[in-house]
Amino acid sequence: MATTTAEVPFSQLVQQPRETVAKLEESPRRQLRLERRDGRDLILESADRAEAKDAALTMTSRLFFSFVKNDKGARALLLALPDVFPWVRYLPKNDVRGFLVEIVETVRACADLDNLAPLVPVVAAWRDTAEIYADPDLLKAATTPLDGTDYGEVPEC
């Protein structure tokens, strides 16, 4: 069972910093979610814990990148993908390989940038592709040739 992050109002950090830090240190994940009314919530954790996560991400990305560089490692990762992303079962075999390469390269780049945000749209796009392959109606709609009608230029946004 996953442990959830403890939550406190942002104002508690401002008004009761010692108590809030004590709550942080007592929390199972050593994190506090600071709930804000006027913006996105924040996560508070110690710098050494955040740095350890960054180091783990970098090591993990290097490990996966090393795996995909040889046939046995790539095969092991391909076999593990359905456990992590069950929807890959609906992708054609070559697309599963393409997803693996793209996700490993993206994780490596994310680790280098210290920013995981680019990973979300990569996974979402492949998941959406799997959804199309899983649904015969969607697949037909996506693969039916167009009638050739030219609707003109698409205006720039």
C-alpha positions as CSV (number, residue, x, y, z in Angstrom):
1,M,0.0,0.0,0.0
2,A,1.4,3.4,-1.0
3,T,2.0,6.0,1.6
4,T,0.4,9.3,0.9
5,T,2.1,12.7,1.3
6,A,1.0,14.6,4.4
7,E,-0.9,17.8,3.6
8,V,-0.9,21.1,5.4
9,P,-2.2,24.6,4.4
10,F,0.6,26.8,3.1
11,S,-0.3,29.4,5.7
12,Q,0.7,26.9,8.5
13,L,4.3,26.9,7.2
14,V,4.3,30.7,7.4
15,Q,2.5,31.0,10.8
16,Q,4.0,27.9,12.5
17,P,7.3,27.0,10.8
18,R,8.8,24.9,13.6
19,E,5.6,22.8,13.9
20,T,5.4,22.4,10.2
21,V,9.0,21.3,9.8
22,A,8.4,18.8,12.7
23,K,5.4,17.4,10.8
24,L,7.6,17.1,7.7
25,E,10.3,15.1,9.6
26,E,7.6,12.9,11.1
27,S,5.8,12.2,7.8
28,P,6.3,8.7,6.3
29,R,7.5,10.1,3.0
30,R,9.5,13.0,4.5
31,Q,7.4,15.3,2.4
32,L,4.6,17.8,3.0
33,R,2.1,19.0,0.4
34,L,1.5,22.7,1.0
35,E,-2.0,23.4,-0.1
36,R,-2.4,26.8,-1.6
37,R,-5.7,28.6,-2.4
38,D,-4.1,31.0,-4.9
39,G,-1.9,28.7,-6.9
40,R,-0.7,25.2,-7.4
41,D,0.2,23.1,-4.3
42,L,3.8,22.8,-3.4
43,I,5.9,19.9,-2.1
44,L,8.2,20.6,0.8
45,E,11.1,18.2,1.5
46,S,14.7,18.5,2.7
47,A,17.3,19.4,0.2
48,D,19.3,16.2,0.8
49,R,16.2,14.1,0.0
50,A,15.5,16.0,-3.2
51,E,19.2,15.7,-4.2
52,A,19.1,12.0,-3.5
53,K,16.0,11.6,-5.8
54,D,17.8,13.6,-8.5
55,A,20.9,11.3,-8.2
56,A,18.6,8.2,-8.3
57,L,16.9,9.5,-11.5
58,T,20.3,10.1,-13.1
59,M,21.6,6.7,-12.2
60,T,18.4,4.9,-13.3
61,S,18.3,6.7,-16.6
62,R,21.9,5.8,-17.3
63,L,21.1,2.2,-16.4
64,F,18.1,2.0,-18.7
65,F,20.1,3.7,-21.5
66,S,22.8,1.1,-21.0
67,F,20.3,-1.7,-21.2
68,V,18.8,-0.6,-24.5
69,K,22.3,-0.5,-26.1
70,N,22.5,-4.3,-26.1
71,D,20.1,-6.9,-27.3
72,K,19.7,-8.8,-24.0
73,G,19.1,-5.7,-22.0
74,A,16.6,-4.3,-24.6
75,R,14.8,-7.6,-24.6
76,A,14.6,-7.6,-20.8
77,L,13.1,-4.1,-20.8
78,L,10.7,-5.0,-23.6
79,L,9.5,-7.9,-21.5
80,A,9.0,-5.7,-18.5
81,L,7.1,-2.9,-20.3
82,P,3.6,-4.6,-20.0
83,D,4.1,-4.8,-16.2
84,V,4.7,-1.0,-16.0
85,F,2.4,0.0,-18.9
86,P,-0.2,-2.7,-19.4
87,W,-1.6,-0.8,-22.5
88,V,1.5,-1.6,-24.6
89,R,-0.1,-4.9,-25.3
90,Y,-2.3,-3.1,-27.9
91,L,0.6,-1.6,-29.7
92,P,2.2,-3.3,-32.8
93,K,5.5,-5.0,-32.0
94,N,7.6,-2.3,-33.7
95,D,5.7,0.5,-31.9
96,V,6.5,-1.2,-28.5
97,R,10.2,-1.0,-29.4
98,G,9.7,2.6,-30.5
99,F,8.0,3.4,-27.2
100,L,10.9,1.8,-25.3
101,V,13.5,3.7,-27.1
102,E,11.7,7.0,-26.8
103,I,10.9,6.7,-23.1
104,V,14.5,5.7,-22.3
105,E,15.9,8.6,-24.3
106,T,13.3,11.0,-22.8
107,V,14.1,9.9,-19.2
108,R,17.8,10.3,-19.9
109,A,17.2,13.8,-21.3
110,C,14.9,14.7,-18.4
111,A,17.6,13.6,-15.9
112,D,20.1,15.8,-17.7
113,L,17.7,18.8,-17.5
114,D,16.6,17.9,-14.0
115,N,13.0,18.3,-15.3
116,L,10.6,15.4,-15.6
117,A,7.8,17.4,-17.3
118,P,8.8,16.3,-20.8
119,L,8.2,12.7,-19.9
120,V,4.4,13.1,-19.3
121,P,3.4,14.0,-22.9
122,V,5.6,11.2,-24.3
123,V,3.8,8.5,-22.2
124,A,0.4,10.1,-22.9
125,A,0.9,10.1,-26.6
126,W,1.9,6.4,-26.7
127,R,-1.0,5.6,-24.4
128,D,-3.4,7.4,-26.7
129,T,-1.9,5.5,-29.7
130,A,-2.5,2.2,-27.8
131,E,-6.0,3.2,-27.2
132,I,-6.6,3.7,-30.9
133,Y,-5.2,0.3,-31.7
134,A,-7.4,-1.3,-28.9
135,D,-10.6,0.1,-30.3
136,P,-11.6,-1.1,-33.8
137,D,-13.8,1.9,-34.4
138,L,-11.1,4.4,-33.5
139,L,-8.5,2.4,-35.6
140,K,-10.8,2.5,-38.6
141,A,-11.4,6.2,-38.2
142,A,-7.7,6.9,-37.9
143,T,-6.6,4.7,-40.8
144,T,-9.4,5.4,-43.3
145,P,-8.0,7.3,-46.3
146,L,-9.2,10.9,-46.6
147,D,-11.3,11.8,-49.6
148,G,-8.7,14.2,-51.0
149,T,-10.6,17.4,-50.4
150,D,-8.3,20.4,-49.9
151,Y,-9.7,22.7,-47.3
152,G,-7.0,25.3,-47.8
153,E,-4.3,26.6,-45.5
154,V,-4.5,26.1,-41.8
155,P,-4.3,29.6,-40.1
156,E,-1.4,30.1,-37.7
157,C,-2.4,30.6,-34.1
